[in-house]
Structures are given as structure tokens and as C-alpha cells.
Amino acid sequence: MSDFDSDSSPESEWEERGDLAWNEFDWERYLREQDDSIHRYLGFYEAFRLSPTRIDAVAEQMGWSQGNWSDDDEAGEPADEEAPAETPARKQPEVYTLHKNPIFIATKAIYLSAKRPWELNAGDAAKVPPPLALSLLASLHRGEEQAVQAIHALDFGDYAMAISLFKRALSALNSSLALLNSDTAAAHRAVMNYREATLPKLFDLREIWLRVISECREELDRTVDEES
């Protein structure tokens, strides 16, 4: 795949870990580093929010070159082959998990920026009707969950399943758009302010997923051509 290359083979990454034996503190440190990547993406995303090419601009800032969004190196920190080796006691092996997948980082970051302000509004019944508050929050969570499952499938090279799951994520995203465009939403100023800020984020998510779906279909077609 060109834009979202998953041929890095996470399965082989696990096989190559050999005697890797991390305890819960090692994994907690690792997961905090990946959380930092999400917030780093979000910082760039907010900085480029007015740019019509913000998706690609943020990817560039994160170090994800066009055609290599699934680089296993830590986002934005290219590997330095000339760096001196650390002492064996302190050296940490390079580890790939889903959390390093650029599509995962982008999806989690953009959804985070969409959910946080809504959660603040949803707690005030004077600003947002409770049924709308719950329905939109549920649709946002549903879309994020389906997208994460799709990225899992993508990481394992199951492109057909990834397409199906991304389509489910798009369906949930369309539900979010429908709720924000409803008559109920139009009757509340707080919801309309949220809508204005959030629609571009939802369309960015859709653009990212559609790109990945296109790449998955190209990969499936290539496999069929090679087998025929």
C-alpha cells in the first residue's frame, strides 16, 4: 500500500521480540509515550485547523511522509542509525503496537478533540437536551470503536475486514452528522457553536478513512492480479 503501508508486519514484530520481558511499569511508560503522540498530533492539528490541507500538514509534522503513514518508528522521531548504543541495562527495544499506527493516532486525536467539548456541554441540560447529549456521545464512541477495530484488521493485513469495519465507522460518523444537523440541534445555541467547530473534524475523519479504504481496495486488487 502506498499512503498507509501496513507491510511492516506487526506479526513479525512480535516474533522478533524474542526474550522481551517487560513488566507493567515498562508497559505503562510505553503507553504514556504513545498517549503523548496523540496529544502531539492534536497540538499540530489545532495549529493547522484553518488550513484546507491540514491532514497532510499534520502528517508531515509528525514525520509520516506521504506513502509511509504506517512507519513503525516512533511518530515524528526518525530513527538515528548513528546514535551510540545505550548500555544493556538501559537500552529499550523497539516495540511496535497498534498505538504507533499513524491512522490510530490521528483517529484517536481527532475524536478526542470532538468528544471533550461535547462532554462539557452534555452535562448541562440547559444547554443540551439530554436525549441529544446521550445520542451524540454514543455515536461518537461507536464510530471511534469501529475505526479502532478496522485499524486492528489493517495491522494484521486483513484488508477486506478493515474495509467493512471502516464502513461501519463511517455509518456511525454519518449518525453524528445527522444529529448535529437535526432540528433539535438547531434550536440550541451551544449545540450550534459545537457543530460549527466539530463538522470539519468529522469530515477530516471521513477523509482519512476513505483514503485507507481506497488503499485497501488497491491492495486487494493487486493480490487478485498476482494470483491470476
N, C-alpha and C positions, 0 to 999 in steps of 0.2 A: 504494500500500500504506500502511496506517496505522502499525503498530508498527515496521516495518522498511522504510521508504521508500527504494527504490533509484532513484527517478526523477531523482536528481541527475545521472544520465547520465555515467558515467566516460568514455565515448567522447567526449562534447563537451568534457570537461575536458581530454583530450589535445589536441583540436583547438584549444582556446583558449590553449594554452601558447605557440603561435606560435614565437617565437625563443628559447624557454627552452633554455639550453645549460649544463647542469650538468656538472661534471667528477666524477670518482669521489669526491673529497673532499666535494663538496656532497651527493652521494647518501649517503655514509657518515654525514654529520651528520644528514641527514633520517632515515635508518633508525635511528640511535641514538635520535632523538626518538620514533620510533614504538615502539621497544623500551621506552622509558620509560613510554609509555602502557600497555603490557601490565603492567609491574610496578606501575604506579599502580593499575590495575584490581585486581591481585592484592592490593595492600595494603588496598583498600576491602573486597574480598571476604573477606579474613581477619577484618577488623574486624566484619563483619556475619554471620559464619559461623553464629551461633546464631539469626539472625532467619529466620522462615519466609518472609519476603518479600525475602530478600537479593538476588535477581536484580534486582528493580526498585529496591531501595535503592541498590545499587551503580551502576546505570544513572543514577540521579538524581545521585549524587555525581560521576559522570563528565561530567555535563552533557548526557546523552542523554534528552531529555524524551520522555514516552510519546507515540508516534506520530511520532517523529523520530529513531530509532536510527541512521539512516544519514546523519546530518548530516556534510557534508564539512568543516566547521570542525574544527580540532584538538580531540580529546576533552577536555571539561572546560574549555576555554578559548574562550568565545564571542567572536566577532569584535567588535572595538571600532571602529565606523564613525567615531567622532570622534577616534580616535588620530591624531596628526600623522604625516604621511608621512615615511618614512626617506629618507636621501639615496640617490640612484640607485645609488651604489656598494655600499651595504649592504643595500638592500631585497631581500628574498627573496619570490618569487612564491608565491601559494597553490597548492599542488600536492595533488591527490588521487591516492592509490593504494589498493590493496587493504588496505594496512596501517592505514589510517584507518577502515576499516569497523568499526563497533561489534561486529558479530557475530564478525568475525575477532579483534578484541581480546579479547572475552570467551572465545571458544573457545580461543585460544592461552594465555590466562592460566590458565584452569581446568585445561587439560591439563598445563600446566607444574607446577601445584601437585599434580597427581596423579602425574606421572612422576618428579619429583625424589626424593621419599621412597622410591619403589619401586626406583629405580636404586641407591640406597644399600643397601637390603635385598638386592637381587638379587645383589650381589657377594659375599654371604656364604652359602655353601652350607649352613652350619649353621642358618641362619635360614629360608632359602627353597630348596626343591628346584630345581635348575637347569632342569628342563623347565617348571615353573610360572613361574619367573622369566622365561624367554625367551618363553613363550606370552603372558603378560600384557603384557609390554613390547611385543611385536609387535602385539597387539590395540589397545593404546593408540595406538601410532604409526599403525596403519591407520585408526582412527577419526578421528584428527586430520587425516590426509592427505585422506580422503574429504570431511570437513567443509570444509577449505580449498578443495578443488575446487568444492564446492557454492557457497561464497561467491563464488568467481570467476564462476560461472554467474549467480548472483544479481546481481552487479555489472553484468553485461552484459545484464541483463533477460531472460535465458532461464530463466523460472520453472519450466518443465516439467523441464528438465535439473537445475535446482537441487533440485527435489523428489526426483528419482531419486538424486542424489548424497547428499542428506541421509539418505535411506532406507538407503543403503549405510553411511553413518556410524553410523546407529542400529543396524544389524546388527553392526558391529564393536563398538559400545558394549555391546550385549547379550552379545557374546562375553566382554568384560571382566567383566561382571556374573556370567556363568556360571562363569568361572574363580574369581572371588572367593567364590562360593557353593558351590564344589566340596568334596568330602570331603577332597581333598588340602590345600586351603587351611585347612579347619577343624582339621587336625592340627598346625598350626604357629602358635604364639602371635604371632610377629612379623607373619605374614600376616593374622591376625585383627585385630590392632591397626591395621594398614594398612587393612584392609577397613572398619573402623568409621569411620575418618577420611575414606575415599575415596568410599564409597557416596553420600553427599549431593552430592558434586561431580559424579559421573556422572549422577545424577538431575537436577541443575541443567543439565548439558549437554543432556540429553534434552528438558527443558522448553523451553530456548531454541530448539532445532532444531524441535521440534513447533510452537512459535509461528510460526516462519518458514515452515514448510511450510504451515500454515493460511493465512498471509498470501499465500503464493504461489498457493495454490488459489483464494483470493478474487480475486486479480488475474487469473488465467486465466479465471475465470468472468465477470469484468467485461468482459474482452476479447471473449469469445464473445457476450455480451449486446449489446455495442456493434456487433458485426459482423452480428448477426442482424436 
